[in-house]
Amino acid sequence: MARICKLTGKRPSKGSIIWRSGKAKKRGGIGTHITAITKRRFFPNLQRVKTIVDGRVCHMRVAASAIKKGLITKPPKRNWKKAEAKA
């Protein structure tokens, strides 16, 4: 399943991890040096939430930032109770 937000279109982005060795000059060393650069991915903070779309309740994968912005409308809580079991 694609890690894409249905509302904002956020998707994984690319980046890198930079490995360094050595001690900083500020701390009395001779300086740090880059020893390796490896690729990595940054994933959006997706949440599966119930939303109202066209008057129907459905689940969507939405970024947490979209929830905070109020881009979704959550359905009202159901307050009915199950029927008592007849003895």
N, CA, C and O of each residue as an XYZ file, in Angstrom:
348
protein
N       0.842     -1.169      0.000
C       0.000      0.000      0.000
C       0.898      1.248      0.000
O       1.863      1.323      0.761
N       0.577      2.214     -0.848
C       1.381      3.422     -0.952
C       1.235      4.262      0.306
O       0.138      4.397      0.847
N       2.340      4.824      0.768
C       2.312      5.669      1.963
C       2.091      7.116      1.537
O       2.997      7.945      1.614
N       0.868      7.406      1.084
C       0.528      8.731      0.588
C      -0.724      9.220      1.314
O      -1.695      8.478      1.459
N      -0.693     10.476      1.770
C      -1.849     11.076      2.434
C      -2.914     11.388      1.392
O      -2.613     11.955      0.342
N      -4.166     11.015      1.684
C      -5.265     11.229      0.743
C      -5.609     12.713      0.580
O      -6.109     13.115     -0.471
N      -5.346     13.529      1.604
C      -5.742     14.933      1.553
C      -4.606     15.862      1.137
O      -4.786     16.708      0.261
N      -3.446     15.711      1.756
C      -2.346     16.637      1.486
C      -1.410     16.151      0.396
O      -0.663     16.947     -0.175
N      -1.437     14.849      0.093
C      -0.552     14.314     -0.932
C       0.864     14.086     -0.453
O       1.766     13.865     -1.262
N       1.073     14.139      0.864
C       2.413     13.891      1.393
C       2.826     12.465      1.076
O       2.011     11.545      1.132
N       4.098     12.288      0.741
C       4.629     10.972      0.408
C       6.041     10.877      0.947
O       6.606     11.890      1.360
N       6.632      9.678      0.955
C       8.001      9.543      1.454
C       8.967     10.407      0.644
O       8.855     10.520     -0.577
N       9.921     11.013      1.359
C      10.937     11.811      0.678
C      12.303     11.193      0.937
O      12.487     10.426      1.882
N      13.255     11.542      0.079
C      14.589     10.951      0.171
C      15.530     11.846      0.953
O      15.357     13.064      1.010
N      16.519     11.224      1.547
C      17.541     11.947      2.285
C      18.760     11.069      2.427
O      18.899     10.061      1.734
N      19.639     11.453      3.324
C      20.832     10.644      3.536
C      21.292     10.752      4.979
O      21.020     11.735      5.668
N      21.994      9.718      5.418
C      22.643      9.705      6.720
C      24.116      9.939      6.459
O      24.721      9.249      5.637
N      24.701     10.911      7.154
C      26.124     11.197      6.990
C      26.847     10.675      8.222
O      26.599     11.130      9.339
N      27.745      9.715      8.012
C      28.537      9.147      9.096
C      29.814      9.960      9.219
O      30.518     10.184      8.234
N      30.106     10.396     10.430
C      31.305     11.191     10.679
C      32.165     10.515     11.729
O      31.656      9.826     12.613
N      33.451     10.713     11.630
C      34.356     10.213     12.661
C      35.318     11.321     13.029
O      35.528     12.257     12.257
N      35.893     11.215     14.194
C      36.840     12.219     14.661
C      36.229     13.107     15.722
O      35.039     13.015     16.024
N      37.048     13.957     16.273
C      36.634     14.848     17.347
C      36.618     16.284     16.815
O      37.534     16.689     16.099
N      35.591     17.045     17.160
C      35.467     18.410     16.679
C      36.632     19.265     17.156
O      37.188     19.035     18.230
N      36.997     20.262     16.341
C      38.110     21.153     16.705
C      37.799     21.938     17.972
O      38.693     22.232     18.765
N      36.516     22.277     18.159
C      36.105     22.999     19.376
C      36.447     22.216     20.630
O      36.768     22.784     21.674
N      36.371     20.902     20.504
C      36.566     20.040     21.676
C      37.994     19.511     21.771
O      38.264     18.594     22.547
N      38.898     20.074     20.999
C      40.298     19.698     21.123
C      40.780     18.661     20.130
O      41.895     18.159     20.269
N      39.981     18.326     19.137
C      40.387     17.331     18.152
C      40.977     17.982     16.905
O      41.256     19.181     16.882
N      41.156     17.175     15.882
C      41.698     17.701     14.625
C      40.606     17.887     13.587
O      40.900     18.180     12.428
N      39.348     17.722     13.984
C      38.217     17.926     13.080
C      37.550     16.614     12.706
O      38.164     15.548     12.761
N      36.284     16.711     12.325
C      35.541     15.512     11.926
C      35.669     15.305     10.430
O      35.879     16.253      9.673
N      35.541     14.060     10.014
C      35.623     13.710      8.601
C      34.452     12.811      8.246
O      34.032     11.976      9.046
N      33.932     12.986      7.052
C      32.833     12.143      6.583
C      33.432     10.817      6.120
O      34.359     10.791      5.310
N      32.883      9.705      6.652
C      33.388      8.399      6.266
C      32.435      7.660      5.341
O      32.869      6.813      4.560
N      31.140      7.966      5.415
C      30.174      7.282      4.550
C      28.900      8.109      4.464
O      28.556      8.837      5.395
N      28.205      7.992      3.345
C      26.889      8.596      3.169
C      25.964      7.492      2.670
O      26.200      6.909      1.612
N      24.913      7.208      3.431
C      23.967      6.170      3.030
C      22.597      6.799      2.826
O      22.251      7.784      3.479
N      21.823      6.225      1.919
C      20.502      6.748      1.597
C      19.494      6.315      2.646
O      19.630      5.254      3.257
N      18.475      7.153      2.849
C      17.380      6.816      3.747
C      16.122      7.489      3.242
O      16.168      8.306      2.322
N      14.982      7.138      3.854
C      13.699      7.717      3.466
C      13.010      8.302      4.696
O      13.092      7.746      5.792
N      12.339      9.416      4.502
C      11.541     10.044      5.540
C      10.081      9.769      5.221
O       9.603     10.145      4.151
N       9.362      9.117      6.136
C       7.974      8.738      5.907
C       7.031      9.729      6.585
O       7.327     10.212      7.678
N       5.897     10.040      5.948
C       4.908     10.905      6.601
C       4.225     10.161      7.744
O       4.142      8.933      7.742
N       3.741     10.921      8.716
C       3.073     10.339      9.884
C       1.614     10.066      9.530
O       0.733     10.874      9.825
N       1.366      8.910      8.889
C       0.013      8.579      8.440
C      -0.772      7.865      9.528
O      -0.237      7.020     10.246
N      -2.038      8.213      9.637
C      -2.945      7.597     10.594
C      -4.183      7.123      9.828
O      -4.621      7.778      8.882
N      -4.741      5.984     10.239
C      -5.967      5.478      9.626
C      -7.124      5.947     10.500
O      -7.274      5.496     11.636
N      -7.935      6.847      9.969
C      -9.016      7.452     10.752
C     -10.338      7.320     10.012
O     -10.374      7.218      8.786
N     -11.436      7.325     10.787
C     -12.774      7.340     10.216
C     -13.119      8.783      9.873
O     -12.929      9.683     10.691
N     -13.627      9.003      8.663
C     -14.024     10.336      8.232
C     -15.379     10.272      7.540
O     -15.840      9.207      7.130
N     -16.002     11.439      7.421
C     -17.253     11.530      6.672
C     -16.920     12.087      5.291
O     -16.416     13.204      5.170
N     -17.204     11.303      4.252
C     -16.981     11.714      2.870
C     -18.286     11.523      2.103
O     -18.789     10.404      1.999
N     -18.823     12.591      1.577
C     -20.092     12.557      0.836
C     -21.210     11.945      1.666
O     -22.041     11.207      1.137
N     -21.239     12.240      2.948
C     -22.294     11.750      3.827
C     -22.128     10.316      4.293
O     -22.988      9.800      5.006
N     -21.050      9.664      3.908
C     -20.804      8.276      4.317
C     -19.555      8.214      5.176
O     -18.624      9.000      5.000
N     -19.544      7.270      6.108
C     -18.380      7.074      6.975
C     -17.437      6.086      6.310
O     -17.852      4.997      5.914
N     -16.173      6.461      6.186
C     -15.182      5.559      5.596
C     -13.831      5.804      6.254
O     -13.610      6.837      6.887
N     -12.944      4.852      6.096
C     -11.594      4.965      6.633
C     -10.674      5.591      5.588
O     -10.785      5.301      4.397
N      -9.775      6.443      6.042
C      -8.795      7.063      5.159
C      -7.436      7.066      5.855
O      -7.347      7.107      7.082
N      -6.381      7.021      5.039
C      -5.025      7.178      5.568
C      -4.632      8.643      5.376
O      -4.442      9.116      4.256
N      -4.517      9.345      6.510
C      -4.323     10.787      6.486
C      -3.119     11.152      7.332
O      -2.862     10.511      8.351
N      -2.381     12.167      6.929
C      -1.237     12.639      7.699
C      -1.724     13.293      8.996
O      -2.798     13.893      9.033
N      -0.927     13.172     10.052
C      -1.299     13.745     11.346
C      -1.432     15.261     11.245
O      -2.252     15.855     11.945
N      -0.643     15.889     10.391
C      -0.735     17.343     10.222
C      -2.093     17.743      9.642
O      -2.622     18.802      9.979
N      -2.660     16.898      8.767
C      -3.981     17.183      8.194
C      -5.067     17.080      9.262
O      -6.034     17.841      9.246
N      -4.903     16.134     10.190
C      -5.867     15.994     11.292
C      -5.796     17.225     12.182
O      -6.829     17.753     12.593
N      -4.575     17.693     12.487
C      -4.398     18.865     13.344
C      -4.963     20.123     12.700
O      -5.497     20.989     13.393
N      -4.848     20.231     11.371
C      -5.365     21.400     10.658
C      -6.886     21.392     10.577
O      -7.492     22.419     10.271
N      -7.513     20.245     10.846
C      -8.963     20.146     10.781
C      -9.478     19.904      9.375
O     -10.595     20.302      9.045
N      -8.673     19.254      8.542
C      -9.088     18.990      7.162
C     -10.081     17.843      7.061
O     -10.710     17.663      6.019
N     -10.235     17.058      8.138
C     -11.197     15.954      8.118
C     -12.310     16.235      9.113
O     -12.124     16.972     10.082
N     -13.480     15.635      8.861
C     -14.578     15.715      9.819
C     -14.841     14.309     10.321
O     -15.156     13.406      9.547
N     -14.707     14.136     11.623
C     -14.917     12.816     12.207
C     -16.407     12.575     12.412
O     -17.154     13.515     12.685
N     -16.846     11.327     12.283
C     -18.268     11.028     12.481
C     -18.635     11.121     13.956
O     -17.764     10.992     14.816
N     -19.923     11.344     14.263
C     -20.324     11.399     15.675
C     -20.210     10.030     16.320
O     -20.316      9.000     15.654
N     -19.994     10.036     17.624
C     -19.873      8.788     18.381
C     -21.217      8.082     18.429
O     -22.258      8.721     18.582
N     -21.191      6.770     18.297
C     -22.420      5.988     18.415
C     -22.678      5.737     19.887
O     -21.766      5.357     20.622
N     -23.925      5.946     20.330
C     -24.212      5.815     21.761
C     -25.271      4.767     22.055
O     -25.838      4.753     23.148
N     -25.548      3.883     21.092
C     -26.537      2.838     21.355
C     -25.852      1.651     22.022
O     -24.647      1.439     21.878
N     -26.649      0.890     22.750
C     -26.134     -0.292     23.443
C     -26.742     -1.541     22.815
O     -27.846     -1.507     22.272
N     -26.017     -2.621     22.898
C     -26.520     -3.880     22.361
C     -27.725     -4.347     23.162
O     -27.825     -4.096     24.363
N     -28.628     -5.023     22.485
C     -29.830     -5.531     23.148
C     -29.435     -6.551     24.210
O     -28.530     -7.359     24.002
N     -30.116     -6.508     25.338
C     -29.838     -7.456     26.409
C     -30.188     -8.864     25.972
O     -31.197     -9.092     25.304
N     -29.340     -9.803     26.358
C     -29.578    -11.203     25.997
C     -30.794    -11.718     26.762
O     -30.877    -11.601     27.985
N     -31.746    -12.297     26.003
C     -32.951    -12.797     26.678
C     -32.653    -14.144     27.311
O     -32.062    -15.022     26.683
N     -33.077    -14.302     28.586
C     -32.805    -15.535     29.325
C     -33.817    -16.610     29.055
O     -33.716    -17.705     29.608
